[in-house]
């Protein structure tokens, strides 16, 4: 159900208005497609240099070959 994760991945942050979290704002501006997250569990892949390499919708599971290939490419 949670892929064996037993720690908090990210606390709640504001994503609207003037209090929009800077990380959320940066991720949604630097990725394609740009714009707000449409649903829970969207994923952003960050390069070792700190750039956004890819963005995946919530329909892409952690086991999805598209996601795995993108991660392997960045390794």
C-alpha positions, 0 to 999 in steps of 0.5 A: 500500500505504501511501498514499504515507506515508514517515514514521512515523505513531506509535510503538508504545505500551502499550494495556493495564494501568497503562502504557496510553498517555494518548492511547490511553485518551483516544481510546477513552473519548471516541469512539463506540463507547467501548472498545478498538480492535478491530483495526489501522487504526482511525481517529479524527477530531479537530476543530480544537478537539481533540475527537473528531469520529468513530471509524472501524473498520479496514474504513473505508479512507482513500478511503471516502466516509464518512471523506472526508465527515466530514473535509470537514465538519470543515474 
